[in-house]
Amino acid sequence: MGFPENVLARGEKVEKSLHPHWLTVALPTVVAVMLLAIGVAVAVLTPDDRTGNTIQWVVVAIIVLAAIPLVLVPFLRWRTTHYVITSHRVMVRRGILTKSGKDITLSKITDVSFEQTLLDRIINAGSLRIESAGDSPDEMLRNIPHSNVAQQLINRLIDEDDLRRRRAVDD
């Protein structure tokens, strides 16, 4: 599902809509498989009597309680984090229960830089730091797929936005 178009201004167009890189949920996926394997192992190894059933239910409860913060929350955090680059601004939306968002108009962006660790370079991801004019702190977009391409896109859009604004003043 893409970003909702009803939040866009007239003439504004979504250039790129991103979530953090899918590898950010790789570890939670491994944990989910391990928890499932533990559950299956306990079910197979415990006797099929009253004591065994009690052990199985206790293990299931522990697995479910462990899976919520270790598996479910990271997946929901990944799914509910949106980085949207439009022809007018960069929008960031985060949050599972409590939402937070920030819109940075292209005209306010003073610098866009990216950082890549060795692992980021291998998986073709990275982090973008967007500096903007004013008192607000820099915005860090972490685990962006193809971060260098996103940086170049934002820089191109800043230039196009500047040209569009200059033409509007001249007309």
C-alpha positions as CSV (number, residue, x, y, z in Angstrom):
1,M,0.0,0.0,0.0
2,G,1.4,3.4,-1.0
3,F,1.3,6.6,0.9
4,P,-2.2,8.2,0.9
5,E,-2.6,10.8,-1.8
6,N,-5.1,12.9,0.3
7,V,-2.2,14.5,2.3
8,L,-0.7,16.0,-0.8
9,A,-1.0,19.6,-1.9
10,R,-2.4,20.5,-5.3
11,G,0.3,19.7,-7.9
12,E,2.4,17.7,-5.5
13,K,3.5,14.3,-6.6
14,V,5.0,11.4,-4.7
15,E,8.4,10.7,-6.2
16,K,9.4,7.8,-3.8
17,S,7.6,6.1,-0.9
18,L,9.9,4.0,1.3
19,H,9.9,1.8,4.4
20,P,13.2,1.0,6.1
21,H,15.2,-1.8,4.4
22,W,13.5,-5.2,4.8
23,L,16.7,-6.5,6.5
24,T,15.7,-4.5,9.5
25,V,13.3,-7.3,10.3
26,A,15.7,-10.1,9.5
27,L,16.7,-10.6,13.1
28,P,13.0,-10.6,14.4
29,T,12.3,-13.2,11.7
30,V,15.1,-15.4,12.9
31,V,13.8,-15.0,16.5
32,A,10.3,-16.0,15.4
33,V,11.6,-19.2,13.7
34,M,13.6,-20.0,16.8
35,L,10.6,-19.4,19.1
36,L,8.5,-21.6,16.8
37,A,11.2,-24.3,16.9
38,I,11.3,-24.2,20.7
39,G,7.5,-24.6,20.8
40,V,7.5,-27.6,18.4
41,A,10.4,-29.2,20.3
42,V,8.6,-28.8,23.6
43,A,5.4,-30.2,22.1
44,V,7.2,-33.3,20.7
45,L,9.4,-33.9,23.8
46,T,6.9,-33.5,26.6
47,P,4.6,-36.5,27.5
48,D,1.0,-36.5,26.5
49,D,-0.4,-36.3,30.0
50,R,-1.6,-33.7,32.4
51,T,1.9,-32.6,33.4
52,G,3.1,-32.5,29.8
53,N,0.1,-30.4,28.7
54,T,0.7,-28.0,31.6
55,I,4.3,-27.6,30.5
56,Q,3.2,-27.1,26.9
57,W,0.8,-24.3,27.8
58,V,3.3,-22.6,30.0
59,V,5.9,-22.7,27.2
60,V,3.3,-21.4,24.7
61,A,2.5,-18.5,27.1
62,I,6.2,-17.7,27.5
63,I,6.8,-17.8,23.7
64,V,3.8,-15.5,23.0
65,L,5.0,-13.0,25.7
66,A,8.5,-13.1,24.2
67,A,7.3,-12.8,20.6
68,I,5.4,-9.6,21.3
69,P,8.4,-7.4,22.0
70,L,11.0,-9.4,20.0
71,V,9.0,-10.1,16.8
72,L,5.7,-8.3,16.6
73,V,6.8,-4.8,17.7
74,P,9.8,-4.7,15.3
75,F,7.6,-5.8,12.4
76,L,4.9,-3.2,13.2
77,R,7.6,-0.5,13.7
78,W,9.0,-1.4,10.2
79,R,5.6,-1.4,8.6
80,T,4.4,1.8,10.2
81,T,7.6,3.8,9.3
82,H,7.1,5.7,6.1
83,Y,9.6,7.9,4.3
84,V,7.9,9.8,1.5
85,I,9.8,12.0,-1.0
86,T,7.5,14.3,-3.0
87,S,8.0,17.1,-5.5
88,H,7.5,19.6,-2.6
89,R,8.7,18.0,0.6
90,V,10.1,15.0,2.5
91,M,7.6,13.5,4.9
92,V,8.5,11.1,7.7
93,R,5.7,9.2,9.6
94,R,6.5,6.8,12.4
95,G,4.5,5.1,15.1
96,I,2.5,2.0,16.0
97,L,0.0,3.3,18.5
98,T,1.2,6.9,18.8
99,K,2.0,8.5,15.5
100,S,4.6,11.2,14.9
101,G,5.5,12.9,11.7
102,K,7.6,15.6,10.2
103,D,7.4,17.4,6.9
104,I,10.4,19.2,5.6
105,T,9.8,21.4,2.6
106,L,12.4,21.2,-0.1
107,S,13.1,24.9,0.1
108,K,14.1,24.6,3.8
109,I,16.5,21.7,3.2
110,T,20.1,23.0,3.5
111,D,22.0,19.7,3.2
112,V,21.4,16.0,2.5
113,S,24.1,13.5,3.3
114,F,24.2,9.7,3.5
115,E,26.1,7.3,5.6
116,Q,26.8,3.6,4.9
117,T,28.4,1.0,7.1
118,L,30.1,-2.0,5.4
119,L,27.0,-4.0,6.0
120,D,24.9,-1.2,4.5
121,R,27.1,-1.2,1.4
122,I,26.7,-4.9,1.0
123,I,22.8,-4.8,1.2
124,N,22.7,-1.4,-0.7
125,A,21.1,0.6,2.2
126,G,22.2,3.4,4.4
127,S,21.0,6.4,6.5
128,L,20.1,9.9,5.2
129,R,20.7,13.0,7.3
130,I,18.5,15.9,6.2
131,E,19.5,19.3,7.6
132,S,17.0,22.0,7.4
133,A,16.9,25.8,8.1
134,G,15.4,26.8,11.4
135,D,15.5,25.5,14.9
136,S,14.4,22.0,14.3
137,P,17.0,19.2,14.7
138,D,18.3,17.3,11.7
139,E,16.1,14.4,10.5
140,M,17.9,11.0,10.3
141,L,16.2,8.5,8.0
142,R,17.7,5.1,9.0
143,N,18.0,2.0,6.9
144,I,16.9,3.5,3.6
145,P,17.1,1.1,0.7
146,H,19.4,2.6,-2.0
147,S,20.2,5.6,0.2
148,N,22.6,7.2,-2.3
149,V,19.8,7.1,-5.0
150,A,17.4,8.7,-2.5
151,Q,20.0,11.4,-1.7
152,Q,20.4,12.2,-5.4
153,L,16.6,12.3,-5.9
154,I,16.2,14.8,-3.0
155,N,19.0,17.0,-4.3
156,R,17.5,16.9,-7.8
157,L,14.0,17.8,-6.4
158,I,15.5,20.7,-4.4
159,D,17.0,22.1,-7.6
160,E,13.8,21.7,-9.5
161,D,11.8,23.3,-6.6
162,D,14.2,26.2,-6.6
163,L,13.8,26.7,-10.4
164,R,10.0,26.4,-10.1
165,R,9.9,29.1,-7.3
166,R,12.2,31.4,-9.3
167,R,9.9,31.1,-12.3
168,A,6.9,31.9,-10.2
169,V,8.5,35.0,-8.8
170,D,9.6,36.2,-12.3
171,D,6.0,35.7,-13.7
